[in-house]
């Protein structure tokens, strides 16, 4: 079956999942109550949350990218230039996932030759790894704090039974794994052979050549200072996301503990990695209802905050689209 046909089938599947999820959600929601809550939103508090999200999702995230480029690849780009590229990439990755992804654009936008493509692909790969690991750490640390406030004691009790074994596994096995660099090299080479990493840039790399470059750069990504700073910046992004959710709920005159918001926001990051719907529509709304429902939040409140997050995301992305149109001539060459 041709790749184009496979992509069409995937898109149809995503559309089907999106429609089904939204139908289930709205069939169980009090629409009148939902509309009333939307009317009651404190616009000023929503605006504060909007600004916090921009700071975390754009400025801090670009700062992380800037730090990686300068510390690992000795690439010193202007921060304002990287913000522009990051914002445009966010727009392209959201609205045109089948032809150009967010990370693909970032790779191509600062690569002038084949060697740059190799290095920037490696860079983005490690950025994703650190982001996922940091998110899991936030979830692990936050769980003991928030579990006492859950309305579903049975579910929390089941999670609690496996929490400490997983905690030991994560904080004991992972450091031992990181110390064994030769083991990491073998895993990386296997990933290269399967083209998991290579697909990120959508160019036909030579496996041996790319593997060699990957190993040469590995030491730069495993330095303690680099790992610490990457985790710190990612942690700040997760915190800002939690603060934004806190403000969104507060705009509805509802106080949800900041720790709960950080915990749920981090879980949502992991859930959104699943590409089962268009733009996470349906998945986002359902996840907000289920996860906040664990802490006694009514479905209508959770769904309203979900819509606030979606509105904020679309506004942020739209500004990226505006930047793309303004700089379209220079950016078209990168695409």
N, C-alpha and C positions, 0 to 999 in steps of 0.2 A: 504493500500500500504506500502511495506517495506521501511525502512529508506534509504536503499541502492538505491532502485529504484527512490525514491524522489530526492536523491542527483544526480543521473544520469540525471534526467529531468532538475534539476536546472542547471547543468553544460552545458547541451545542450542549454538551454535558454540563458545562459551567452555567450556561443560561438556564437549563432545566433545574439545576440545584438552587440557583439564585431565586427563581420563581417559586419553587416549592417551599424553601425556607421562609421567604417573605410572606407567603400565603399562610403558613402555619403560625407565624408570629402574629400577624394582624387578625387572624381568626380567634386568637386567645386574648387579645388586648381590648380594653375599654377605650374605644376611639374617642368618645366624648371627653373622657378624663384626660387622655393624651393631648387633645387639642387645647384643653383648659390649662394644662401644665405649660404647654408651649407659649401660651399667651402670658403666663405669669413669670416668664424668665426675666431675671434682673439683667438688663442689657449691659450695664457697667461691669458686673461681675463676670459675665460671659466674655466681655472684651479683655479683661485681665487674664482670663484663662487662654484666650486666643493668643495674646502676646507671649505668655509663658510657653505655649506650644511652639510658636515660631522660634523663640530663643533656643529651645531644646532640639526640635526636629531639624532646624536649618543651621543656626549659628554654632551650637555646640557640636553638632554632627559634622559640619564643615571644618570646625577646629580640629576634630579627631582626624579627619582626612588630611588636613594640612600638616598636622603633626607626623602622621605616618609617612607622608611624602618626603618631608624634610629630614626625619630621623633615620629612615630606612633606605631611601633612594637618593638622598641628597638633592631632591627637587624642590626648589624654593620658588613657589608661585605666590603671587599676591593673594592675600586673603579674600579681597573683594572679587577677584577673578574666579576663585574657587567657589565662592558663594553663588555666583551667577551660574556656573556650570552645574553645581549641585542642585540648584533650584530648577534649572531647565531639565536636568536629568530626571528629577522627581516628576515633572509634568509629562515627559515623554514615556517614562516607565509606567505611569498610571493609566494613561489613555491609549497607548499603543504598545501593549505588552507583547503582541505577536511579532512585531517587526523590530522593535528596539527597546531594550530594557534599561532600567535606571542605571544599573552597574555597567552595562555594556557601553552606554553613553559616556559615563565617567572615565572608563578605560580609554576609549577612543579620543575623548576630548583633550586629553593631555599627552597623548602618545604621538610622537613624530616619526617613529620608525618601528621596525619589528621588535627590536630589543626592548623599547619602551612598552610595547604591548605585552610582552612577557612579564616584565617587572610590575606593571600596573595591574595585571591580572592576578599575580601573586599577592600584591598588596590588598586588593579588594577581597580576595579569598580569606586572608588572615583577619581582615577587619570583620568579616561575617562570623568567623570562628570566635573571636573575642567577644563580639556582641552577644552571641548565643550563650557562651559560657557565663558572661557577666549577668545576663538575664536570669539564668538558672540559679546563680548565687543569690541574687536579690530575692527570688521566689523562696529559696531554701531558708534564708535568714528571716524573711518576713512571716513565714508560715506560723512559727511558734507564737508570734506576737498577735496575729489576727485570728487564730483558731478559736480563741476564747469568745469571740464575738459572733461566731457563726450560729445561725438558727437551726442548722441541720447537724445535730450532734453525731448521728449515726454515720453520715458520710465522712465527717471530720475524723471520727474515731478510726475508720478504716484507713484513711490516709495516714493517720498518726502511727498506725502499726508498722507501716513501711518507711516512715519518715527517717527515723534514726539509722536503720541499716543503709538507706540511700545516702544519708549524710556522711556516714563513715566511708562509704564507697567513693563518694565524690571528692572528699577532702583528703583521703589517704591514697587512693589509686591514681587520681589525676596528677598530683605532684610527682609521684614515682614515674608516671608515664612521661611527664614533661622532662624529667631528668634524663631519661633514656632517649637521647637524640637519634641514635641509630634506628630505633624502632619507629620514630616519627618519620624519618627519611623513607623507610620501607613503605609505610602507609601512604605517604605523599606520592611515591612512585606508582603505587597501585592505583591511586586516584587519577593520576595522569594517564595511565594505561587505559582506564575506563573513560577517559575524556570528561570526567565530571567537572574538573576545573576548566579544562580547555573550552568547553561549550560556552563558558561565561563570556568569552570574547568573540565567539563565532568566526574564528579563523583557523586555518589548517596548520597547527603547530607541528613541528617535528618533535616526536615524543622524547627522543634521546636528548635533543638540544634543550627543550623546555625543562626536562627533568634535571639536567645539569645546572641550568640557571637557577632553578628552584632551590636546589641543594646549596648552591653558593650563597643565596640570599637568606637561607633558613636561619643562620646565626643572628642576623639583624632583628628577626621577629621573635627570637627567644631570649632576648636580653631582659633582665628583671625590670630595669627602668622603663623599657618600652611597654612590657606587659602591664606593669602597674599603672602607667599613665593611660593606656588604652582602656583598662578596666575602670579607672576613675572617670574618664570622660563619658564612657558608656553608662556608668552608674548615674552620673548627673543627668543624662538624657532620660533615663528611667524615672528619676526623681521629678523632673519637670513635667513628665507625662502624668504622674500621679497627682502633682499639684494642680495641673489643669483640670483633671477630673474632679478634684476636691472643690475647685472654684465653680465648676459647672453644676455640681450638685447644690452648692451653697447658693447659686443663683436661683435655685428652685426652693430656697429656704429649707434645705435639708442638709444636716451635718453628718457627713460620713468620714470617719477617721482617716487621716492622711496615710497611715500605714496600710489600711485596707485598699485605698486607691492605688498606692504604689504596687501592692501585691497583685491586684487585678490587672493593672496596666501592664505589668510584666508578663503575666499569663497570656494576655491578649497578643503580645508580641509573638509569642511562640505559636499561638493558634493561627495568627495571620500568615504564618509561613506556609500554611496549607493552601495551595492554589486551586480551591474547589469551586470558587464562584468569581464573578466579575467584580473586581475592586473590593473584594471581601463583603459585598452586599449580602445581607442575610446572615452570613457568618458573624459579622460584627454585631448586628442587632441581637441575634440569638445568644451570643457569648456574653454580651452585657447583661441581658436578662438573667441568664443562668448563674453567672459568676457573682453578680451583685445580689442575686436572689439568695445565695448561700448566707448572706449577712442581713437578711430581712428587708432588703430593698424591694419595693413594689415594682412590678414589671413596667408600669407606665413611666415611673421615674427613671428607671434604667434605660428604657427605650428613648426617652427624651434626651438624656445625656448622650446616648449613642448618636442621635441625630445632630446634637451640638458638635460632637467630635467629627462627624461626617461633613457637616457644613464648614467647619474650620479647615478640614483637610482639603475640601474643594476650593475654598478661598485661597489657601496657600498654593495649591497646585495651579490655580488659575493665574496667579501672579507669575509663576514659572512659565506659563504659556505666554504671558505678556512679554516677559524677557526674551523668550524664544522668537517672538515676532519682531521685536526690536532689533535683535542681533541675528536674525534669520540667515542672512547671507553668509556670515562667518561660521555659523553653527551647522548649516547645511553641508558644508565640506566635511565636518566631523561625522555626520550621519552617513 
